Amino acid sequence: MKNTLTNLNNYLFEQLERLNDDSLSEEELDREMKKADAIVKVSDKIIQTGELALRTIKHRDEYGYNNKTNQMPDILQLEAK
């Protein structure tokens, strides 16, 4: 898995599809539900980190920090470079 928010979003939808698989046994579904819970917890932290990076940039822009590159932090990139 690549480390972009787009890839994270795709991975979350893949997990949702696995949870919606009607052919899973009760045991397999239980395993997927536990896995999904762990994925959601980690994903929430990744999203929180991205939100912090975005707020930092907005704060910098609002208060006139002069960043000559005007480049987004890697964590906010939608696609891999």
Residue pairs with C-beta under 8 A, 6 or more apart in sequence:
1 7
1 8
1 11
2 80
3 80
4 77
4 78
4 79
4 80
5 46
5 47
5 50
5 75
5 76
5 77
5 78
6 78
6 79
8 43
8 46
8 47
11 39
12 39
12 40
12 43
15 32
15 35
15 36
15 39
16 36
18 24
18 32
18 36
19 29
19 32
19 33
19 36
21 32
24 32
49 75
50 75
50 76
53 73
53 75
53 76
54 76
57 72
57 73
57 76
60 67
74 81
